[in-house]
Amino acid sequence: MTFSSFLIIFLISLDISFRKFKYNKMISLASMSGKKEEKNETVNLPAAKKSSSIPWLAVLALGMGMLVYGIAESYGPVAAISSIIPSKFSYLGFGLPYIAGGVGSLLAGLMTDKLGRRNSFLTVASMIILGVAIFLAFPTSTIALILSFILIGMAAIGLETPIITAISEAVPAQWRGNIEVVVQNFGNLGVALVFIPALLGFSAAQSDLAYGILFIAPLMAMLMGYWGVRESLPWISAKEGSKTEIKKAWENVDKGHVESVAPTSPLWFRFIFITVIGIVQDVAFVWITYDVAYYYFSSTVADVVPVIGGITMMIVGISFGIFLAHKFSRKSATTFSYGLLVALWAVLWIYVDITKSASGLLLLALMTILFVPTELTWGTRAMLTPELFKTEQRGTYVSLVRTLVWIITGLITMILSYYVLPFNISSAIIMVIFITGFLLALAWQIRGFETAGKSLSGLDL
């Protein structure tokens, strides 16, 4: 089934579900600017429209942003795998973009809390367009090329923070996880799009396609975002209003009263938990998608794995987003996905160690299966990240988490790519990393709090 078919089924199924779901009466502009409990000034919030649908135009705009994210994330690795950069510098292609992305994520997070979710998204998207325009205007200038790469790399990766933050504050609690998972799978589509020309042997087309999408996608995202993305009501209330208005703002988002999360875990534990499982997930993505095949398997396998991975993760992610994300607790989904990652990595490790295989259908099959937990860990991490922090600081904490994740992941993969160790040693190091993620998932199962289907107002009140 194609990506478009999955997306159509998703839109139809959720729209039908929303029409059956009974919402409480929407609050009006007057009620949003009523009596204060804590402040004397009045906060004018947009009036809520009585609607049973998700803001699809906003979701599509944010999805286009994630498409750019996937392309930018893959550009360094594809340059290494396709020998665009010399093999002795391949470790830079596998690690450096993620370190630069961490810096971009931090800046985007600060803007997200300071300027608002909508304004931050539009600002970061415009930086990508500017970066591409500089490259196209001065293609022979080294300085222009460096400036272009800096703007594109930092901004494209930085888009993740306003995107997942905006979704968490715009989509009703019942479907928040579904949308978070599906929108982020536009990133997997970006990965596949970048590698398909390389697989077919069209290196020039690959560069043209990547830069074409890097210009068109954020431009479309900006236009759709300008008209379709509204500023977050919870953010406006948290910034300027009272607790009463914050509660009403969340009821506006959730389409009525919904049980609130009960943040029983301290902030430091939440921060460490989501950062560590984020690092584990990103290491899994980079190592399984790009590195292990490039350094230990045949070139044929290394060329095809990223495409297979991108398509497999897209199918798994959208299927999970449509059918399962709202049916399981975040705790159970997280523990299962990280446990499955450990188990399937052990299977691949044992198989390669015993057979010494570097190619073949069975090896490709095992690699393909590994993308299932790679995507599920991505999905659970994506759902949880914005659900653990209060609205006023959500963008900052999300960006701090993602900054640490990107930089530490970049360092780990760059070191393992620079010092190419024997397969068993590198596999043991990766296994230790995966087990660490599983142990943190178990710790959250025991000491964490549930967020699935619950209003995030509990974090603010």
C-alpha positions in Angstrom: 0.0 0.0 0.0 1.4 3.4 -0.9 2.0 6.4 1.4 -0.9 8.3 -0.2 -3.3 5.4 0.4 -2.3 5.2 4.0 -2.7 8.9 4.4 -6.2 8.9 2.8 -7.3 6.0 5.1 -5.9 7.9 8.1 -7.8 11.1 7.3 -11.1 9.2 6.6 -10.9 7.0 9.7 -10.1 9.8 12.0 -12.7 12.1 10.6 -15.4 9.4 11.0 -14.2 8.8 14.6 -14.4 12.5 15.3 -17.9 12.8 14.0 -19.0 10.1 16.4 -17.2 11.6 19.4 -19.4 13.8 21.6 -17.7 17.0 22.5 -18.7 19.5 25.2 -19.7 23.0 24.1 -16.8 25.1 22.8 -15.8 28.1 24.8 -16.3 31.6 23.2 -14.1 34.6 23.0 -16.0 36.2 25.9 -15.5 33.2 28.1 -11.8 33.1 27.3 -11.4 36.7 28.4 -13.5 36.4 31.5 -12.7 36.9 35.2 -9.1 36.2 36.3 -8.0 34.3 39.4 -4.5 35.5 39.5 -4.1 38.6 37.2 -6.1 41.7 36.6 -5.4 42.1 32.9 -7.4 40.4 30.2 -6.0 38.1 27.6 -7.8 38.1 24.3 -7.8 34.6 22.9 -9.2 33.5 19.5 -12.8 32.3 19.8 -13.1 28.5 19.4 -14.9 27.2 16.5 -17.3 24.3 17.1 -15.7 21.6 14.9 -15.2 17.9 15.1 -12.2 17.9 12.8 -8.4 18.2 13.2 -6.8 21.3 11.6 -5.7 19.4 8.6 -4.1 22.3 6.7 -1.9 23.0 9.7 -1.1 19.3 10.0 -0.1 19.2 6.3 2.0 22.3 6.7 3.9 20.7 9.6 4.2 17.5 7.6 5.9 19.4 4.8 8.3 20.7 7.4 9.1 17.1 8.5 9.7 16.2 4.8 12.4 18.8 4.7 13.7 17.5 8.1 14.1 14.0 6.5 15.9 15.3 3.5 18.4 17.4 5.5 18.9 14.5 7.9 20.0 12.2 5.1 22.1 14.6 3.0 25.3 14.0 4.9 25.0 10.2 4.9 24.0 10.1 1.2 27.1 12.1 0.3 29.2 9.5 2.1 27.5 6.4 0.7 27.4 7.8 -2.8 31.1 8.7 -2.6 30.3 12.4 -3.2 32.8 13.0 -0.4 36.0 10.9 -0.1 35.7 7.7 1.9 38.3 8.9 4.4 36.0 11.7 5.4 32.8 9.5 5.5 32.7 9.8 9.3 32.0 13.5 8.9 29.0 12.8 6.6 27.6 10.3 9.2 28.1 12.5 12.2 28.6 16.2 11.6 25.1 17.0 10.3 23.6 15.7 13.5 25.9 17.9 15.6 25.0 21.0 13.6 21.3 20.0 13.8 21.6 20.0 17.6 22.6 23.7 17.5 19.7 24.5 15.2 17.3 22.6 17.4 18.4 24.7 20.5 17.9 28.0 18.7 14.5 26.9 17.3 13.4 25.9 20.8 14.2 29.2 22.3 12.3 30.9 19.4 9.3 28.5 20.0 8.8 29.7 23.5 9.7 33.3 22.9 7.9 34.0 19.6 5.2 31.4 19.6 4.8 28.0 17.8 3.4 29.5 14.6 5.9 32.3 14.3 8.8 30.1 15.1 7.8 27.6 12.4 7.5 30.3 9.8 10.8 31.9 10.7 12.7 28.6 10.6 11.1 27.6 7.3 12.1 30.9 5.8 15.7 30.3 6.8 15.8 27.1 4.7 14.5 29.0 1.7 17.1 31.7 2.2 19.8 29.0 2.5 18.8 27.4 -0.8 18.5 30.8 -2.5 22.0 31.7 -1.5 23.4 28.5 -2.9 21.5 28.9 -6.2 22.5 32.6 -6.5 26.2 31.9 -5.9 26.9 28.3 -6.8 30.7 28.8 -7.3 31.3 30.7 -4.1 32.8 28.7 -1.2 31.7 31.2 1.4 28.1 31.1 0.0 28.1 27.3 0.0 29.2 27.1 3.6 26.6 29.7 4.7 24.0 27.9 2.7 24.8 24.5 4.4 24.8 26.2 7.8 21.4 27.8 7.3 19.8 24.7 5.7 21.3 22.2 8.3 20.4 24.2 11.4 17.0 25.3 10.2 15.8 22.0 8.7 16.7 20.0 11.8 15.4 22.8 14.0 12.0 22.5 12.4 11.3 19.5 14.6 10.9 21.5 17.8 8.1 23.9 16.7 6.4 21.1 14.8 6.0 18.5 17.6 5.3 21.3 20.1 2.6 22.9 17.9 0.9 19.5 17.3 0.8 18.7 21.0 -1.0 22.0 21.7 -3.4 21.9 18.7 -4.7 18.4 18.4 -7.3 16.9 20.8 -5.9 14.6 23.5 -7.6 11.5 22.0 -5.7 11.8 18.7 -2.6 13.7 19.7 -0.4 10.6 19.5 -1.8 9.5 16.2 -1.0 12.9 14.5 2.5 13.2 16.2 3.4 9.8 14.7 2.0 10.3 11.2 3.4 13.8 10.7 6.9 12.7 11.7 6.7 10.0 9.1 7.0 12.7 6.4 10.6 12.6 7.5 10.9 9.0 6.5 9.5 9.9 3.1 12.2 12.5 2.8 14.9 9.9 3.5 13.5 7.6 0.8 13.2 10.4 -1.7 16.8 11.4 -1.3 18.2 7.8 -1.7 16.1 6.6 -4.6 18.1 8.5 -7.3 21.3 7.2 -5.7 19.9 3.6 -5.9 19.2 4.2 -9.6 22.6 5.6 -10.2 21.5 9.2 -10.9 23.8 11.2 -8.6 23.2 14.5 -10.4 19.5 13.9 -10.2 19.9 13.2 -6.5 21.4 16.6 -5.8 18.8 18.4 -8.0 16.0 16.5 -6.3 17.2 17.3 -2.8 17.7 21.0 -3.5 14.5 21.2 -5.4 12.5 19.7 -2.5 14.5 21.8 0.1 13.3 24.9 -1.7 9.7 23.9 -2.6 8.7 22.0 0.5 9.5 24.8 3.1 7.9 27.3 0.7 4.7 25.3 0.6 4.9 24.8 4.3 5.3 28.6 4.8 2.3 29.4 2.6 0.1 26.7 4.2 1.4 27.6 7.7 0.7 31.3 7.2 -3.0 30.7 6.4 -3.6 27.3 8.2 -1.6 27.4 11.4 -3.0 29.4 14.3 -1.0 30.3 17.3 -1.3 27.9 20.2 -4.1 28.8 22.7 -2.4 27.1 25.6 0.8 29.0 24.8 -1.0 32.3 24.8 -2.8 31.5 28.0 0.4 30.2 29.8 2.3 33.3 28.7 -0.3 35.9 29.6 -3.3 34.4 31.5 -4.4 32.8 34.7 -4.8 29.1 35.6 -8.5 29.4 34.8 -7.7 30.6 31.3 -5.1 27.9 30.8 -7.7 25.3 31.8 -10.2 26.8 29.3 -7.6 26.9 26.6 -6.8 23.2 27.0 -10.6 22.4 27.0 -10.7 24.4 23.7 -8.0 22.2 22.2 -9.4 18.9 23.6 -12.9 19.8 22.6 -14.3 19.6 26.1 -13.2 18.3 29.5 -10.7 15.4 29.3 -8.9 13.7 32.2 -5.6 15.5 32.8 -2.1 14.0 33.2 -0.8 13.7 36.7 2.9 14.5 36.6 4.0 12.4 39.5 7.7 12.1 38.3 10.1 14.9 39.1 11.3 17.1 36.2 14.9 15.8 36.3 13.7 12.2 35.9 11.5 13.1 32.9 14.3 15.0 31.3 16.9 12.2 31.7 14.4 9.6 30.6 13.3 11.3 27.3 16.9 12.4 26.5 18.4 8.9 26.9 15.7 7.0 25.0 16.0 9.8 22.3 19.7 9.1 22.0 19.2 5.4 21.8 16.5 5.8 19.1 18.6 8.2 17.0 21.7 5.9 17.3 19.5 3.0 16.1 18.2 5.0 13.2 21.6 6.3 12.0 23.5 3.0 12.6 20.9 0.7 11.1 19.9 2.9 8.2 23.3 4.1 7.1 26.4 2.9 9.0 26.3 -0.8 9.6 25.7 -1.7 6.0 28.2 0.9 4.7 31.1 -0.4 6.9 30.4 -4.1 7.3 28.2 -5.3 4.3 28.5 -5.1 0.5 28.0 -1.9 -1.4 24.9 -3.3 -2.9 23.3 -3.8 0.5 24.6 -0.3 1.6 22.9 1.3 -1.4 19.5 -0.4 -1.0 19.1 -0.4 2.9 18.3 3.3 3.3 15.5 3.1 0.7 14.1 -0.1 2.1 14.4 1.5 5.6 12.7 4.7 4.6 9.8 2.9 3.0 9.5 0.3 5.8 9.5 2.9 8.5 7.0 5.0 6.7 4.6 2.0 6.3 5.1 0.9 9.9 4.8 4.4 11.3 1.7 5.4 9.5 0.1 2.0 10.3 1.0 2.5 14.0 -0.3 6.0 13.8 -3.7 5.0 12.3 -4.5 1.9 14.1 -2.6 1.5 17.3 -1.2 4.8 18.8 -4.4 5.6 20.6 -5.1 2.0 21.8 -2.0 1.4 23.9 -0.6 3.3 26.9 2.6 5.2 26.2 4.3 3.2 28.9 3.5 -0.2 27.3 4.3 1.0 23.8 7.7 2.4 24.9 8.7 -0.7 26.8 7.7 -3.0 24.0 9.4 -1.0 21.2 12.8 -0.7 23.0 12.6 -4.4 24.1 12.0 -5.4 20.5 14.9 -3.3 19.3 17.3 -5.2 21.7 15.9 -8.6 20.7 16.1 -8.0 16.9 19.6 -6.5 17.1 20.7 -9.7 18.9 19.2 -11.8 16.0 21.2 -9.8 13.4 24.4 -9.8 15.4 24.2 -13.6 15.9 23.4 -14.3 12.3 26.3 -12.2 10.9 28.7 -13.6 13.5 27.8 -17.2 12.6 27.4 -16.9 8.8 30.0 -14.1 8.2 27.4 -12.9 5.6 27.8 -9.5 3.9 25.0 -9.8 1.4 22.0 -11.9 0.4 18.2 -11.8 0.8 18.2 -13.2 4.3 20.5 -10.4 5.5 18.3 -7.8 3.8 15.3 -9.4 5.4 16.8 -9.2 8.8 17.8 -5.5 8.2 14.2 -4.8 7.0 12.7 -6.3 10.1 15.0 -4.2 12.3 13.3 -1.1 10.9 10.1 -2.1 12.7 11.4 -1.3 16.2 13.5 1.5 14.8 10.3 3.2 13.7 8.3 2.2 16.8 10.9 3.7 19.1 10.8 6.8 17.0 7.0 6.9 17.3 6.9 6.5 21.1 9.7 9.0 21.6 7.9 11.5 19.3 4.6 11.1 21.3 6.2 11.4 24.7 8.7 14.3 24.2 6.2 17.2 24.2 3.9 15.5 26.7 6.4 15.7 29.7 6.9 19.5 30.0 4.7 22.4 30.9 3.5 24.7 28.1 5.5 27.8 29.1 8.7 25.9 28.8 7.8 23.1 26.4 9.7 24.5 23.4 12.8 25.1 25.5 12.9 21.7 27.1 12.0 19.9 23.8 14.9 21.7 22.1 17.3 20.9 25.0 16.4 17.3 24.7 16.7 17.2 21.0 20.0 19.2 21.1 21.6 16.7 23.4 20.2 13.8 21.4 21.5 15.2 18.1 25.0 16.1 19.4 25.6 12.9 21.4 24.2 10.7 18.6 26.5 12.6 16.2 29.5 12.0 18.4 28.7 8.3 18.9 28.2 7.6 15.2 31.2 9.7 14.2 33.5 7.9 16.6 32.2 4.5 15.6 32.6 5.5 11.9 36.1 6.9 12.4 37.5 4.0 14.4 35.9 1.2 12.3 36.0 -1.7 14.9 35.5 -5.4 14.2 31.8 -6.2 13.7 31.4 -8.0 17.0 32.9 -5.2 19.0 30.9 -2.4 17.4 27.7 -4.6 17.7 28.4 -5.1 21.4 28.7 -1.3 21.9 25.5 -0.8 20.0 23.8 -3.5 22.1 24.9 -1.8 25.3 23.3 1.4 24.0 20.0 -0.4 23.1 19.9 -2.1 26.5 20.3 1.2 28.2 17.2 2.5 26.4 15.2 -0.6 27.4 16.2 -0.2 31.0 15.1 3.5 31.0 11.8 2.4 29.4 11.3 -0.1 32.2 12.1 2.7 34.7 9.4 4.8 33.1 7.0 1.9 33.2 7.5 1.8 37.0 8.0 5.4 38.0 6.6 7.4 35.1 3.1 8.7 34.5 0.7 8.0 31.7 -0.1 10.6 29.0 -2.0 8.7 26.4 -5.4 10.3 25.7 -5.0 12.7 28.6 -5.1 16.5 28.6 -1.7 18.2 29.0 -3.4 20.8 31.2 -2.2 18.8 34.3 1.3 19.9 33.5 0.3 23.6 33.7 -2.1 23.7 36.6 
